[in-house]
Amino acid sequence: MKNLILILVFSIALKPLITAQIDDNLLAIELLFDQQKYDEIIQYKSRKIKSFSSKVLYYKGLAYFNKVDDKNAYRFFDLAVKKGPADEGMYFYRGFSLFYLKKYNEALVDFKYVIELNPTEPNTYGLVGETFLLQNKPDSAIVYFTKAIHLPNCDIRAYLALADIYQQQEKYEDALAAYQSALINLEPHEEQYKLCAYNIGLIQQLLDRFEDAQKTFESYINIYSDDYQAISKLIQVYYQRLELDKSIDLKEILYKAYSNRMLPSQMKQMFCFDQFKWQDKQVLAFENFDENSEGLYICKHKFYILGNKGNIEFIIRSEKDTLAALNQGDSAYMLKMIKNDTLSIYHNYSYNTEFEYLKLKNATLDILNNKVKPIIVLGGYNKINSAKRAFNNKLSLLEKDGSSFKNAVIVNNISEEYEWLGQYYPGYKLIQQSLMYDKKQPFDVLDIKTIDGESIIVYFDISLFFGKEY
């Protein structure tokens, strides 16, 4: 970050030097600076600091700044300002050093003074905005980022920071405008162009402007054909526009990438192909690449019902009814809801191979709206699921299954913990890891969520290696 910003604002520092009175020390140190010999600048007559002019002290500060020694950089910039005459660059870089030293209030004083000296320099406003962001004052940051983007030659960082704040505040219209303004000043080969274009499509989708989102993501994928997350987003837009056939080729791309293990981690097992509102909640529809990948059940489609904070409240999924297979010789997919440790099974939509998504979606909505009643309700689902997982994954055959301090899995290092979890709880998500002691013996206790949403606590005995490195 430092090198990038240094390039952007270097003109601020050097403008006043053009008319500066030149002395022999300044001539020597300027030559060294042009040659980027920062160590030699630092060593240059290091015992004669009091005799140096403010400009020489300033260059000393720049040398330390480029060596990422912010403490000494600040020291020399401060000496330069106090010795005077002080110019814009000295105040700017003193503030900049304070910024990196995390003395944000002091940095703001210098940055704001630089703005008084030069109110048309956009990057100083941008740095004030950055400083307010680091102080967790987004509204104040908005004021200065907005001023920055209305000045000529504003760095793209200000646009992106402003857009990101608005996006986090769910002020999507303002975020969209900031991203669109930034995109005009970027080229497709730039990473920032990719960031802007993706977020423009995402916000258009959030605002239900599906036609605009479709155009944005189609154009985006033409440029970035291997962005599988964007392909998933375009599939969602096609479903939201009820143009399901347009998604066929895109799904084939994802399945091929799945086979070749090219998908990002969040898409390794399934992808989101639709999302819609139910009451005040968001519903995400996912499709499993391998319907049997989870081992415990055969499932092709899942509907995650999210709470107001984006947490998963419960799940409805199309699952093969293996009990029906015993009676009929074939198994059919039917809808099952997992909510509050209870499994509810419904018969309002079942199928073998003839799958129709809109019928599945409507059947799911009927369940959500209590228009149908379950044919079977089973409590204690997590316990049943745990027993089934233990059987499938052969946990019951283990002498140590990680279920308690007594049955903790003995490991030689941290890596073995994750290898064990990957083997016996494939697709798990780590929630929290804690160090605990039982009878003065150390244990790693991992709180995980299984792929089907069950919370599990796994105990690892780490006494073989914990503390040994000390």
C-alpha positions, 0 to 999 in steps of 0.5 A, spaced: 500 500 500 505 504 501 509 504 495 502 505 491 500 511 495 507 514 494 507 514 487 500 517 487 502 523 491 509 524 490 508 530 486 505 533 492 512 533 495 516 535 490 512 541 487 515 546 492 522 544 491 522 547 484 523 554 487 527 552 493 534 555 495 539 550 493 545 548 498 551 543 497 548 538 502 541 539 498 544 538 491 548 532 494 542 528 497 537 530 491 542 526 487 542 520 492 535 520 492 534 520 484 539 514 484 534 511 490 540 510 494 536 511 501 541 508 505 546 513 503 542 518 504 540 516 511 548 515 513 549 522 510 553 526 515 548 523 520 552 527 526 551 534 523 543 534 523 542 540 526 546 544 521 541 541 515 536 545 512 529 543 512 529 541 505 535 536 507 531 534 513 525 532 509 529 528 504 532 524 510 525 523 512 523 520 505 529 516 505 526 513 512 519 513 509 522 508 503 525 504 507 519 503 511 522 506 517 516 510 519 518 512 526 524 515 524 521 518 517 516 521 522 522 524 526 525 527 520 519 530 517 517 533 524 524 536 524 523 539 517 517 542 519 519 545 526 525 548 522 522 551 517 520 554 512 515 548 511 512 546 505 506 542 503 510 536 502 513 536 509 506 536 512 503 531 508 509 526 509 509 527 516 501 526 516 503 520 512 508 517 517 503 518 523 498 515 519 502 508 518 504 509 526 496 509 527 496 516 530 490 517 526 488 524 530 495 527 529 495 525 522 488 528 520 491 535 523 497 535 518 492 532 512 487 537 513 492 543 513 495 540 507 488 541 504 488 548 506 494 549 502 492 545 496 485 544 496 485 541 489 489 535 490 484 529 490 489 524 494 489 528 500 482 528 501 482 520 499 487 519 505 483 523 510 477 518 508 482 512 509 484 515 516 476 516 518 475 509 515 481 506 520 477 510 525 471 506 524 467 513 522 464 511 515 460 517 514 466 522 515 470 518 510 464 518 505 465 526 506 472 526 504 472 520 499 466 524 495 470 531 495 476 527 492 472 524 486 469 530 484 476 533 483 480 532 477 485 526 477 483 522 483 485 516 484 481 510 483 482 507 490 477 513 493 471 511 488 472 503 490 472 505 498 466 510 497 462 504 493 464 499 498 462 503 504 455 504 501 455 497 499 456 495 506 451 500 509 446 497 503 445 504 500 446 500 493 444 506 489 450 510 491 454 504 491 452 503 484 453 510 482 460 510 485 462 503 481 460 505 475 464 512 475 470 508 477 469 503 471 469 509 466 476 510 468 479 503 468 481 498 462 478 490 462 486 488 464 486 491 470 484 488 476 480 494 479 475 493 473 474 486 474 472 488 481 467 494 479 464 490 474 462 484 478 459 488 484 455 492 479 452 486 476 451 484 484 448 490 486 443 490 479 441 483 481 440 485 489 436 491 486 432 486 482 434 490 475 435 483 472 435 485 465 441 490 467 444 484 471 444 480 465 447 484 460 453 486 466 454 479 467 454 476 460 459 482 458 463 480 464 464 473 463 466 474 455 472 478 458 473 473 465 471 466 462 474 462 468 470 466 473 466 461 476 462 465 481 460 470 476 457 464 472 453 462 478 451 469 478 449 469 471 445 463 472 441 466 478 439 472 473 437 467 468 432 463 473 430 470 476 428 472 469 425 465 468 429 464 462 432 457 465 434 454 458 439 460 457 443 457 463 444 450 460 451 451 457 453 455 463 451 449 468 455 445 463 461 449 464 461 449 472 460 441 471 466 441 467 470 445 472 468 441 478 470 434 474 477 438 473 477 441 480 478 448 478 472 451 482 473 456 488 473 453 495 466 455 496 463 452 490 467 445 490 461 441 492 455 445 490 453 452 486 447 457 487 443 457 481 437 461 484 435 466 489 428 469 491 424 472 497 420 469 502 416 474 506 422 478 509 427 472 508 432 470 503 432 463 500 438 461 496 437 455 492 443 450 491 445 444 486 449 439 488 454 437 483 455 430 486 448 428 489 451 422 493 457 426 495 455 428 502 455 420 504 449 421 509 443 422 504 442 423 496 441 430 495 440 434 489 437 441 491 437 445 497 434 451 499 437 455 505 432 460 508 436 465 511 435 470 517 436 477 517 443 477 519 445 472 513 445 466 518 442 459 515 435 458 519 433 452 516 433 447 510 429 444 505 432 439 500 430 434 495 432 428 498 432 420 495 427 417 499 431 410 501 425 407 505 420 408 498 426 404 495 425 398 499 417 397 497 417 400 490 424 397 488 426 404 486 427 411 490 424 418 488 426 425 490 421 428 495 422 434 499 424 434 507 425 440 511 430 440 517 428 445 522 429 446 530 432 439 530 426 436 527 426 432 520 419 433 516 418 429 510 413 431 505 409 428 499 407 434 495 412 434 490 416 427 488 420 425 482 425 420 479 428 423 473 423 428 470 425 434 474 422 441 473 425 446 477 419 451 477 414 445 480 420 444 485 420 451 487 412 452 488 412 446 492 418 449 497 413 455 497 407 451 499 411 448 505 414 455 507 407 458 507 404 452 511 399 450 505 401 442 506 402 438 512 408 433 512 407 426 512 412 424 517 415 428 523 421 426 526 425 429 532 432 428 535 434 429 527 441 431 529 442 425 534 439 420 528 444 424 523 450 423 528 449 416 528 448 415 521 454 419 520 458 415 525 456 408 521 457 411 514 464 414 516 466 408 521 467 413 527 464 407 531 470 403 529 475 408 532 478 407 539 478 415 539 472 418 536 473 425 538 467 426 542 469 428 549 476 429 553 476 421 554 475 420 547 479 425 544 483 424 538 491 423 539 495 428 534 502 429 533 501 436 530 495 441 528 495 439 520 493 432 523 487 435 526 484 438 519 486 431 516 482 427 521 476 432 520 477 432 512 476 424 513 471 423 518 467 430 517 468 431 509 465 438 507 465 441 514 466 448 516 470 450 522 466 455 527 471 456 533 477 453 535 479 453 543 485 451 547 482 447 553 485 443 559 482 437 562 486 434 568 492 439 566 492 436 559 492 440 553 486 439 548 484 443 542 477 443 542 474 444 535 466 447 534 465 445 527 458 445 522 457 439 518 455 439 511 448 438 512 448 444 518 449 440 524 453 443 530 459 438 532 464 439 538 471 435 536 476 434 541 484 433 540 489 431 545 495 435 543 499 433 549 504 430 544 507 436 541 503 442 545 509 447 548 514 442 546 517 448 541 518 452 547 
